[in-house]
Amino acid sequence: MERILMATDLSARSDRSLERAVSLACDHGAELTVLHVVDGDLPASLADAQARAARASIQEHLDELAADESPRISTEVLFGRDYADILEVSEKTNAEMVVLGVHRADSLRDMFRGTTAERVIRAGTAPVLLVKDRVRDSYRRIMVAVDFSDCSRRALEFAIKFASSARFHLVHAYDVPFKGFLHGRDSQREVSKQHEAQLEELVEAEMADFLSSVEVTAPKLERVMEQGVVRDVIHRQVARLKPDLLVLGTHGRSGVARAFLGSVAEDLLREPPCDVLAVKAW
């Protein structure tokens, strides 16, 4: 990874994402652009004052982080709208990852417009890292939610290239079709057990096929296949594995379908259990 864009709103939430962005830049020897967007509708004198204060605040934090370990760090302050300018700068710098902090909850705005992270993911192409936790180390335990789609494959491939020395846990949730109709008398229970065993074998074969299609290899990888609702399985496995990064694949679509990430992804982005990396497949 050679180019990273980090967007900050100068809040304590963004302090954590700046720390992670600097850490990643140092780990990868990457060029880091730190972006702050000042509301373009503010009066000129107030906007200029905010821009000067933003540059000073960012530089002060970079100095505290001893960011000189990565000499290629630049700061850009623009006047405009947050998500639109993030996308524009991402394209201009050819960023291979966009790093954001956890947003401040605004239920009414989020309902109609979505969070900044969701809007950047929907309209952009670069993977988006949403940072929740303080930086303690490089990512060591990574959980990847997979559904055997191209989205999941690209997300896994990017994550392995991004953190090849980490331990990966691939989590796949599956359901037993017509399970509710198979319970009852002993004979029905036996049929149910046989059905579930056959389904487990099928899921294991699908996982093997999926992994054979992945173009890069993780040296440390655990496969977790659990029966249940996707949302519930992900939360249970996050609680069990305690990953420092959760990776999701999201669909790259055009037109009105672009507006929908899926309810599970939206939940995880709005209330992330840990740092979350969303990777789009086109």
C-alpha positions as CSV (number, residue, x, y, z in Angstrom):
1,M,0.0,0.0,0.0
2,E,1.5,3.3,-1.1
3,R,-1.1,6.0,-0.6
4,I,-3.5,6.5,2.3
5,L,-6.1,9.3,2.9
6,M,-7.2,10.1,6.4
7,A,-10.1,12.5,6.9
8,T,-10.5,14.2,10.3
9,D,-13.2,16.4,11.9
10,L,-10.7,17.2,14.7
11,S,-12.7,15.4,17.3
12,A,-11.4,12.9,19.9
13,R,-12.9,10.1,17.6
14,S,-10.7,11.4,14.8
15,D,-7.6,11.5,17.0
16,R,-7.8,7.7,17.1
17,S,-8.1,7.4,13.3
18,L,-5.2,9.7,12.8
19,E,-3.1,7.6,15.1
20,R,-4.0,4.5,13.1
21,A,-3.4,6.2,9.8
22,V,0.1,7.3,10.9
23,S,0.8,3.8,12.2
24,L,-0.3,2.3,8.8
25,A,1.8,4.8,6.9
26,C,4.9,3.9,9.0
27,D,4.2,0.1,8.6
28,H,3.8,0.3,4.8
29,G,6.1,3.2,4.0
30,A,3.1,4.9,2.5
31,E,2.3,8.4,1.6
32,L,-0.4,9.8,4.0
33,T,-2.6,12.8,3.2
34,V,-4.5,14.2,6.2
35,L,-7.7,16.0,5.1
36,H,-10.0,18.4,7.0
37,V,-13.0,19.9,5.4
38,V,-14.3,23.3,6.6
39,D,-18.0,24.0,6.0
40,G,-18.0,26.0,2.7
41,D,-21.2,27.8,3.8
42,L,-19.5,29.6,6.7
43,P,-18.7,33.3,6.3
44,A,-15.2,33.8,4.8
45,S,-13.6,35.3,7.9
46,L,-14.8,32.5,10.1
47,A,-14.0,29.8,7.6
48,D,-10.4,31.1,7.2
49,A,-10.0,31.1,11.0
50,Q,-11.2,27.6,11.3
51,A,-8.8,26.5,8.5
52,R,-5.8,28.0,10.3
53,A,-6.9,26.4,13.6
54,A,-7.4,23.0,11.8
55,R,-3.8,23.1,10.3
56,A,-2.3,23.9,13.6
57,S,-4.3,21.2,15.5
58,I,-3.4,18.5,12.9
59,Q,0.3,19.5,13.0
60,E,0.3,19.5,16.8
61,H,-1.1,16.0,16.9
62,L,1.3,14.8,14.2
63,D,4.2,16.1,16.3
64,E,2.9,14.3,19.4
65,L,2.8,11.1,17.4
66,A,6.4,11.4,16.3
67,A,5.1,11.1,12.8
68,D,8.5,11.9,11.3
69,E,9.1,8.1,11.1
70,S,7.0,8.4,7.9
71,P,8.3,11.5,6.1
72,R,5.6,11.6,3.4
73,I,2.8,13.2,5.4
74,S,0.9,16.1,4.0
75,T,-2.0,18.1,5.3
76,E,-4.9,19.5,3.2
77,V,-7.7,21.8,4.4
78,L,-10.5,22.5,2.0
79,F,-13.8,24.4,2.0
80,G,-16.8,22.4,1.0
81,R,-18.8,19.3,2.1
82,D,-17.2,16.5,4.0
83,Y,-18.1,13.4,2.1
84,A,-17.9,15.0,-1.4
85,D,-14.4,16.4,-0.8
86,I,-13.2,13.2,0.8
87,L,-14.2,11.4,-2.4
88,E,-12.6,14.0,-4.6
89,V,-9.3,14.0,-2.7
90,S,-9.3,10.2,-2.6
91,E,-9.5,10.1,-6.4
92,K,-7.0,12.9,-6.9
93,T,-4.4,11.2,-4.7
94,N,-5.2,7.7,-5.9
95,A,-5.7,6.6,-2.3
96,E,-5.7,2.9,-1.7
97,M,-7.4,3.3,1.6
98,V,-9.6,6.0,3.3
99,V,-9.3,6.1,7.1
100,L,-12.2,7.7,9.1
101,G,-13.2,8.0,12.7
102,V,-16.4,6.7,14.2
103,H,-19.2,9.3,13.5
104,R,-21.2,11.3,16.0
105,A,-24.7,9.7,16.1
106,D,-27.4,11.8,14.5
107,S,-30.4,9.5,14.1
108,L,-32.5,11.8,12.0
109,R,-29.7,12.8,9.6
110,D,-28.4,9.2,9.4
111,M,-31.9,7.9,8.5
112,F,-32.2,10.1,5.4
113,R,-28.6,10.6,4.4
114,G,-26.4,8.0,6.0
115,T,-23.2,8.5,7.9
116,T,-20.1,10.0,6.3
117,A,-18.5,6.5,6.2
118,E,-21.6,5.0,4.5
119,R,-21.7,7.8,1.9
120,V,-18.0,7.5,1.1
121,I,-18.3,3.7,0.8
122,R,-21.4,4.0,-1.5
123,A,-20.0,6.5,-3.9
124,G,-16.3,5.7,-3.7
125,T,-14.1,2.9,-4.8
126,A,-11.3,2.7,-2.2
127,P,-11.6,0.5,0.9
128,V,-12.7,2.5,3.9
129,L,-11.2,1.8,7.4
130,L,-13.5,3.0,10.2
131,V,-11.4,3.3,13.4
132,K,-13.0,2.9,16.8
133,D,-10.1,1.8,19.1
134,R,-6.8,3.3,20.3
135,V,-3.7,2.0,18.5
136,R,-1.9,-0.6,20.6
137,D,-0.1,-2.4,17.8
138,S,-0.5,-3.4,14.2
139,Y,-3.6,-5.5,13.5
140,R,-2.9,-9.0,14.8
141,R,-6.4,-10.7,14.9
142,I,-8.6,-10.1,11.9
143,M,-12.1,-11.4,11.4
144,V,-13.5,-11.6,7.9
145,A,-17.2,-12.1,7.4
146,V,-17.6,-14.2,4.2
147,D,-20.6,-15.3,2.1
148,F,-18.4,-16.9,-0.7
149,S,-19.2,-14.0,-3.1
150,D,-16.8,-12.0,-5.2
151,C,-17.2,-9.2,-2.6
152,S,-16.0,-11.5,0.1
153,R,-13.1,-12.7,-2.0
154,R,-11.9,-9.2,-2.8
155,A,-12.2,-8.2,0.8
156,L,-10.2,-11.1,2.0
157,E,-7.5,-10.6,-0.7
158,F,-7.1,-7.0,0.2
159,A,-7.0,-7.7,4.0
160,I,-4.3,-10.4,3.5
161,K,-2.2,-8.0,1.4
162,F,-2.8,-5.2,3.9
163,A,-1.9,-7.2,7.0
164,S,-0.3,-10.5,5.9
165,S,1.3,-11.3,9.3
166,A,-2.1,-11.2,11.1
167,R,-4.1,-14.2,12.2
168,F,-7.3,-14.4,10.1
169,H,-10.6,-15.9,11.1
170,L,-13.1,-16.5,8.3
171,V,-16.6,-16.5,9.6
172,H,-19.5,-17.8,7.5
173,A,-23.1,-17.9,8.7
174,Y,-25.5,-20.4,7.2
175,D,-29.1,-21.5,7.8
176,V,-30.8,-24.9,7.6
177,P,-33.6,-24.7,5.1
178,F,-37.0,-25.8,6.4
179,K,-35.5,-26.6,9.8
180,G,-38.7,-25.7,11.6
181,F,-40.6,-28.4,9.7
182,L,-38.1,-31.1,10.6
183,H,-38.5,-31.2,14.4
184,G,-41.1,-33.1,16.3
185,R,-41.1,-36.9,16.7
186,D,-37.9,-38.9,17.0
187,S,-37.9,-40.0,13.4
188,Q,-38.2,-36.3,12.3
189,R,-35.3,-35.3,14.6
190,E,-33.2,-38.0,13.1
191,V,-34.0,-36.7,9.6
192,S,-33.1,-33.2,10.8
193,K,-29.7,-34.4,12.1
194,Q,-28.9,-36.1,8.8
195,H,-30.0,-33.0,6.9
196,E,-27.9,-30.7,9.0
197,A,-24.8,-33.0,8.7
198,Q,-25.2,-33.0,4.9
199,L,-25.6,-29.2,4.9
200,E,-22.4,-28.9,7.0
201,E,-20.5,-31.0,4.5
202,L,-21.8,-28.8,1.6
203,V,-20.8,-25.6,3.4
204,E,-17.3,-27.0,4.1
205,A,-17.0,-27.8,0.4
206,E,-18.1,-24.3,-0.5
207,M,-15.6,-22.8,1.9
208,A,-12.8,-24.9,0.3
209,D,-13.8,-23.8,-3.2
210,F,-13.9,-20.2,-2.0
211,L,-10.4,-20.4,-0.5
212,S,-9.1,-22.0,-3.7
213,S,-10.3,-19.0,-5.7
214,V,-8.4,-16.5,-3.4
215,E,-5.3,-15.3,-5.1
216,V,-3.2,-14.7,-2.0
217,T,-2.6,-16.9,1.1
218,A,-2.8,-16.1,4.7
219,P,-0.2,-18.0,6.7
220,K,-2.5,-18.2,9.8
221,L,-6.1,-18.8,9.0
222,E,-9.0,-20.3,10.9
223,R,-12.3,-21.2,9.3
224,V,-15.5,-20.7,11.3
225,M,-18.8,-21.9,9.9
226,E,-21.8,-21.4,12.2
227,Q,-25.5,-22.0,11.7
228,G,-27.6,-19.0,12.4
229,V,-28.7,-15.5,11.4
230,V,-25.8,-13.5,9.9
231,R,-26.1,-10.6,12.3
232,D,-26.2,-12.8,15.3
233,V,-23.3,-15.0,14.2
234,I,-21.1,-12.0,13.5
235,H,-21.8,-10.5,16.9
236,R,-21.2,-13.9,18.7
237,Q,-17.9,-14.5,16.9
238,V,-16.8,-10.9,17.6
239,A,-17.4,-11.5,21.3
240,R,-15.6,-14.9,21.1
241,L,-12.6,-14.0,19.0
242,K,-12.2,-10.3,20.1
243,P,-10.7,-9.2,16.8
244,D,-9.0,-5.9,16.5
245,L,-10.3,-5.6,12.9
246,L,-13.5,-6.8,11.3
247,V,-13.5,-6.9,7.5
248,L,-16.6,-6.7,5.3
249,G,-17.1,-7.0,1.6
250,T,-19.7,-4.6,0.1
251,H,-21.3,-4.6,-3.3
252,G,-20.3,-2.2,-6.0
253,R,-23.4,-1.3,-7.8
254,S,-24.7,1.5,-10.0
255,G,-27.9,3.5,-10.0
256,V,-30.3,3.5,-7.1
257,A,-29.0,0.1,-5.8
258,R,-25.8,1.9,-4.8
259,A,-27.7,3.4,-1.9
260,F,-28.1,0.1,-0.1
261,L,-25.2,-1.5,1.8
262,G,-27.3,-4.0,3.5
263,S,-28.7,-3.8,7.0
264,V,-26.0,-5.9,8.6
265,A,-23.2,-3.8,7.2
266,E,-25.0,-0.6,8.1
267,D,-25.5,-1.8,11.7
268,L,-21.8,-2.6,12.0
269,L,-20.7,0.7,10.5
270,R,-23.0,2.8,12.7
271,E,-22.1,0.9,15.9
272,P,-18.8,-0.9,15.2
273,P,-17.7,-3.5,17.7
274,C,-14.1,-2.8,16.8
275,D,-12.3,-1.2,13.9
276,V,-14.1,-2.1,10.6
277,L,-12.7,-2.3,7.1
278,A,-15.2,-2.2,4.3
279,V,-14.0,-3.3,0.9
280,K,-16.1,-2.8,-2.3
281,A,-16.1,-5.2,-5.2
282,W,-16.8,-4.0,-8.7
